[in-house]
């Protein structure tokens, strides 16, 4: 029997994105494009975490109600 992988965002992934964000923002040679890309990744991670914590997220996909 194998152990189940815990649900949620991998802690190492969160840590890596946090470290990358900090390092890129401190780097004076990093371009604005580089900085915006890292910010975008961090924001996407936060959005995913918000959706995971929302009990009602996605519940509308299983309803019979068409809202056309």
C-alpha positions, -999 to 999 in steps of 0.1 A, spaced: 0 0 0 14 34 -10 10 66 10 -14 91 -6 0 124 -17 -14 152 3 -39 174 -15 -31 210 -22 -2 230 -35 32 214 -30 51 233 -3 83 231 -22 66 248 -52 53 276 -30 87 280 -15 104 281 -49 80 307 -63 85 328 -32 123 326 -34 122 334 -71 100 364 -65 123 378 -38 154 372 -58 142 387 -91 128 418 -74 161 424 -56 181 419 -89 189 453 -103 198 437 -137 164 419 -140 142 434 -167 107 446 -160 95 417 -182 113 392 -159 98 408 -128 63 409 -143 65 372 -152 75 362 -117 47 384 -102 23 367 -126 33 333 -114 29 343 -78 -5 357 -85 -16 326 -104 -5 305 -74 -25 326 -50 -56 324 -73 -53 286 -73 -50 286 -35 -81 308 -32 -101 285 -55 -90 254 -36 -103 270 -3 -136 280 -18 -161 251 -11 -185 264 -37 -160 268 -66 -170 246 -95 -203 235 -80 -221 252 -108 -207 227 -133 -229 200 -119 -262 218 -120 -289 212 -145 -296 250 -148 -286 265 -182 -282 303 -179 -284 311 -216 
